[in-house]
């Protein structure tokens, strides 16, 4: 081991040794302070700490010094740590920044155990709360009292003061009851009750209970007094109630069903029953044949027209002569209402259909009375019938100074069956005084569904059941037939379940 030149080397041993003067420096020694003999004294002029050089050691050619502190108090700007073990047991340490006071209790190996004896100066100067200003202790004592629902509990054994609330109950909800008082609400013995606000009063739990969870689109309702539960909905369903008022969702019915009231029971989806009309179908029959009722027929309104008659024909004329024919009469109108059972019971029912006949329009006759319109029948008995109109007559040939007159045909009448009928309208009587023209046109009779023909407007009978016009001959014109009447028709309006 090498020592600095002009210094003696010593080890700790018994006996006498040369005395050295203390070193006065404003710091503590470190392991690098090796230029001194063993038992060299070192005094920190700032902290008054006293140290002695105990020994040297060498590692890798590097010499380090071991100094041992002897002074009773260490003054430092920091707290001691477990690495500060080179002090005697009982060594005191003062942190000059915080004025905390420590003492070395024991050393295990190179680990020191320091105890904090006191903090700061050991007395409170002031305590500053949230409000009211700073408070200083009296005779070293500072009271810590609770107020309202807050109390304090001291434990001298652990030097602790605990702040706690009074009057608490497990699972209760705390509610402010004033500036310093806290009260509690609940808990209740019933799950599902909810906390509700009360104007100018403490909140309270509801009497009614509610579900803790719900599902999407669920409807909440009271299934019993003060019991709120969820009502499961259905796609395209209808909310209904039972006979006792309990709500439920009625699933969607099938196409064509209707929601029907049931006395003493909830509404339900039902198909169209007796008397319930789901649709209306109109059949127009213009050609003789068989009528087939539509499926689910409830009843039918049957309207019929007899055929319109032809107008009267005009006679052949010479120069300065003229002849006119009267208008044909319109067919009769009749109406009846029949159930499916009545139709099926009618004469001629084939099992699937009922025969009918359409009265043809009467045809014209040159220089003669027009032919009568045909009778329209529904069924072979028939169940309903309408008579065709009669034809207009042919007027005599006349010369200037006299008039030719073609009498009108009469409207059809005399059919059977049904609940309503109306005689067909008469055709018009034609009158002509000279070759210049007729004083009146022999127009055919009109109907609800057709208009009579007119010679001067050159229009034939149109639609159904109308009479044809009477013709005109003058100044050498040959005999002409009156125009044909319009055919009859059957119109059936069906009411379908």
Secondary structure, DSSP 8 states (H G I E B T S, - for coil): ----TT-------SS-------EEESS---TT--SS-TT-EEEETTT--EEEEEEEEEETTEEEEEEEE--SEEEESS---TT---B-TT-EEEETTT--EEEEEEEETTEEEEEEEE-TTSS---EE-SSS-EE--BTTB------TTEEEEEETTTTEEEEEESS--TT-EEEE-SSS-EEEE---SSTTEEEEEETTEEEEEEEEE--S---TT-EEEEEETTEEEEE---TT-EEEE-TT--EEEE----TT-EEEEETTEEEEEE---TT---EEEEEEE-SSEEE---TTEEEEEEEEE--------B----TTEEEEB-------EEEEEEEHHHHHHSTT--SS-EEEE--------TTS-------EEETTTTSEEE-------B---EETTS-EEE-----------SSEEE-------EEEEETTEEEE------BTTEE--BTTTTB--EESS------EEESS---B--------EEEEEEEE-
